[in-house]
């Protein structure tokens, strides 16, 4: 896990393994007696997968599992406006790590606002929370694959890329290598460029 006071973005195509990676982060935090707040923008949260990681990594019994799982607080987020209000509560929570999973699409539904301005404000705010509270904040973004008209060439783009990159401390591109392994390629900041981690997500 990165040093405290850090805002980390994990970006990748759908199915690349971003959410499984944050499940693994939740598990490791719990084993290390760290509290994690998991904010879910898609409704795809699967606590049973976190349980599988805990069983594999810590070989936990039922009592230990309960103790570890209590270290994770879950909140489903339906609207970007609610997310912004939640930031005020987060500032006073005693928490070691916050995960924002799949939040960026929520901003697309804010029809009556300057969406890019709202995204910039949100990312700037969570970057400041990470620094001031000296905690780690991780959020996931999706790389969208778009095929050019009359061409087999595809273009990958990230929602609000230019509004996000100015505030994140660490940005990593997540790619699936095989069924159980992902590659974490760091693309920001400069000193981490060309650095890679190979992570085994095998829960068996």
C-alpha positions as CSV (number, residue, x, y, z in Angstrom):
1,X,0.0,0.0,0.0
2,X,1.2,3.5,-0.8
3,X,2.3,5.9,1.9
4,X,-0.3,7.9,3.8
5,X,-1.5,11.2,2.5
6,X,-1.8,9.9,-1.0
7,X,-4.6,10.0,-3.6
8,X,-4.3,7.0,-6.0
9,X,-6.2,6.4,-9.2
10,X,-6.6,2.9,-10.6
11,X,-7.7,3.1,-14.2
12,X,-8.5,0.2,-16.6
13,X,-10.9,-1.3,-19.0
14,X,-14.0,-3.0,-17.7
15,X,-13.0,-6.5,-16.4
16,X,-9.4,-5.5,-16.0
17,X,-9.4,-6.3,-12.3
18,X,-9.6,-2.8,-10.6
19,X,-12.4,-3.8,-8.3
20,X,-10.7,-7.1,-7.3
21,X,-7.6,-5.1,-6.5
22,X,-9.5,-2.8,-4.1
23,X,-11.1,-5.9,-2.5
24,X,-7.5,-7.1,-1.9
25,X,-6.6,-3.7,-0.4
26,X,-9.6,-3.9,1.9
27,X,-8.5,-7.4,3.1
28,X,-4.9,-6.4,3.7
29,X,-6.0,-3.2,5.6
30,X,-8.3,-5.3,7.9
31,X,-5.6,-7.8,8.6
32,X,-3.3,-4.9,9.6
33,X,-6.0,-3.5,11.9
34,X,-6.8,-0.6,9.5
35,X,-10.3,0.8,9.0
36,X,-11.5,1.1,5.4
37,X,-14.5,3.1,4.1
38,X,-15.8,1.6,0.8
39,X,-18.0,3.9,-1.3
40,X,-19.6,2.1,-4.2
41,X,-21.0,3.9,-7.2
42,X,-22.1,0.9,-9.3
43,X,-23.8,-1.4,-6.8
44,X,-21.5,-4.3,-7.7
45,X,-19.9,-4.6,-4.2
46,X,-19.3,-8.3,-3.3
47,X,-18.3,-8.8,0.3
48,X,-18.0,-12.5,-0.2
49,X,-14.9,-11.9,-2.4
50,X,-13.3,-9.9,0.4
51,X,-14.1,-12.9,2.7
52,X,-12.3,-15.2,0.3
53,X,-9.2,-13.1,0.3
54,X,-9.3,-13.0,4.1
55,X,-9.6,-16.7,4.3
56,X,-6.7,-17.2,1.9
57,X,-4.3,-14.5,3.2
58,X,-4.9,-14.8,7.0
59,X,-6.4,-18.3,7.2
60,X,-9.0,-16.7,9.5
61,X,-11.5,-18.6,11.6
62,X,-15.1,-17.4,12.0
63,X,-14.4,-15.1,14.9
64,X,-11.4,-13.5,13.1
65,X,-13.4,-13.1,10.0
66,X,-16.1,-11.1,11.8
67,X,-13.4,-8.9,13.4
68,X,-11.7,-8.3,10.1
69,X,-15.0,-7.6,8.2
70,X,-16.1,-5.1,10.9
71,X,-13.0,-3.0,9.9
72,X,-14.8,-2.3,6.5
73,X,-17.6,0.2,6.3
74,X,-19.7,0.1,3.1
75,X,-21.9,2.9,1.6
76,X,-23.7,2.7,-1.7
77,X,-23.7,6.1,-3.6
78,X,-26.5,6.9,-6.1
79,X,-25.9,10.5,-7.0
80,X,-22.9,12.8,-7.3
81,X,-24.6,15.4,-5.2
82,X,-24.9,12.9,-2.3
83,X,-21.2,12.1,-2.7
84,X,-20.2,15.7,-2.3
85,X,-22.3,16.0,0.9
86,X,-20.7,12.8,2.2
87,X,-17.2,14.4,2.0
88,X,-18.2,16.7,5.0
89,X,-18.8,13.6,7.1
90,X,-15.6,11.9,5.9
91,X,-13.6,14.8,7.2
92,X,-14.5,13.9,10.8
93,X,-14.4,10.1,10.5
94,X,-11.6,8.1,12.1
95,X,-10.6,6.1,9.1
96,X,-7.3,4.8,7.6
97,X,-8.3,4.3,3.9
98,X,-11.1,5.4,1.7
99,X,-12.1,3.6,-1.6
100,X,-14.2,5.3,-4.2
101,X,-15.2,2.6,-6.6
102,X,-16.7,3.6,-10.0
103,X,-17.8,7.1,-9.1
104,X,-17.0,9.1,-12.2
105,X,-20.1,8.0,-14.2
106,X,-22.3,9.5,-11.5
107,X,-21.2,13.0,-12.5
108,X,-22.6,12.5,-16.0
109,X,-26.1,12.7,-14.7
110,X,-25.7,16.2,-13.2
111,X,-27.4,17.9,-16.1
112,X,-27.9,21.3,-14.6
113,X,-24.3,21.9,-13.5
114,X,-20.8,22.4,-15.0
115,X,-19.9,18.8,-14.8
116,X,-16.1,19.2,-15.3
117,X,-16.0,21.9,-12.7
118,X,-17.8,19.5,-10.3
119,X,-15.4,16.7,-11.0
120,X,-12.4,19.0,-10.5
121,X,-13.8,20.2,-7.2
122,X,-14.5,16.7,-6.0
123,X,-11.0,15.3,-6.9
124,X,-9.3,18.4,-5.4
125,X,-11.3,17.9,-2.2
126,X,-10.5,14.2,-1.8
127,X,-6.8,15.0,-2.5
128,X,-6.9,17.5,0.3
129,X,-8.6,15.1,2.6
130,X,-5.9,12.5,2.0
131,X,-3.2,15.0,2.8
132,X,-4.8,16.7,5.8
133,X,-6.0,13.4,7.4
134,X,-2.8,11.6,6.4
135,X,-4.7,8.7,4.9
136,X,-4.7,6.7,1.7
137,X,-7.6,7.3,-0.8
138,X,-8.0,5.1,-3.8
139,X,-10.5,5.6,-6.6
140,X,-11.2,3.6,-9.7
141,X,-11.8,4.9,-13.2
142,X,-12.9,3.1,-16.4
143,X,-11.0,3.2,-19.7
144,X,-13.7,3.3,-22.4
145,X,-12.9,1.7,-25.7
146,X,-14.3,3.5,-28.7
147,X,-14.0,2.2,-32.3
148,X,-13.5,4.8,-35.0
149,X,-16.2,4.8,-37.8
150,X,-15.3,2.7,-40.8
151,X,-12.1,1.5,-39.0
152,X,-11.0,-1.5,-36.9
153,X,-8.8,0.9,-34.9
154,X,-10.0,1.5,-31.3
155,X,-9.3,4.5,-29.1
156,X,-9.2,4.3,-25.3
157,X,-10.2,7.3,-23.3
158,X,-10.9,8.1,-19.6
159,X,-13.8,10.2,-18.4
160,X,-12.6,13.6,-17.2
161,X,-8.9,12.7,-17.7
162,X,-7.7,16.3,-17.8
163,X,-9.7,17.3,-14.7
164,X,-8.4,14.4,-12.7
165,X,-4.7,14.1,-13.6
166,X,-3.9,17.5,-12.1
167,X,-4.8,16.4,-8.6
168,X,-3.9,12.7,-8.3
169,X,-0.6,11.8,-6.6
170,X,-0.3,8.3,-8.1
171,X,-2.0,7.0,-11.2
172,X,-1.8,3.4,-12.3
173,X,-3.1,1.6,-15.4
174,X,-4.6,-1.9,-14.6
175,X,-4.4,-4.6,-17.2
176,X,-5.4,-8.3,-16.9
177,X,-2.6,-10.6,-17.8
178,X,-4.4,-13.9,-17.3
179,X,-7.3,-15.3,-15.2
180,X,-5.6,-14.7,-11.8
181,X,-3.0,-12.1,-12.5
182,X,-3.1,-8.3,-13.2
183,X,-0.4,-5.9,-14.1
184,X,-0.3,-2.5,-12.4
185,X,1.6,0.0,-14.6
186,X,2.3,3.4,-13.1
187,X,1.8,6.3,-15.5
188,X,2.0,9.2,-13.0
189,X,4.1,10.8,-11.5
190,X,7.3,10.9,-13.6
191,X,9.4,9.1,-11.1
192,X,7.1,6.1,-11.2
193,X,6.7,5.9,-15.0
194,X,7.8,2.6,-16.4
195,X,7.4,0.9,-12.9
196,X,5.2,-2.2,-12.9
197,X,3.7,-4.5,-10.3
198,X,2.4,-8.0,-11.1
199,X,-0.3,-8.9,-8.6
200,X,-1.8,-12.4,-8.1
201,X,-5.5,-12.2,-7.4
202,X,-6.0,-16.0,-7.1
203,X,-8.4,-16.6,-4.2
204,X,-8.2,-20.4,-4.4
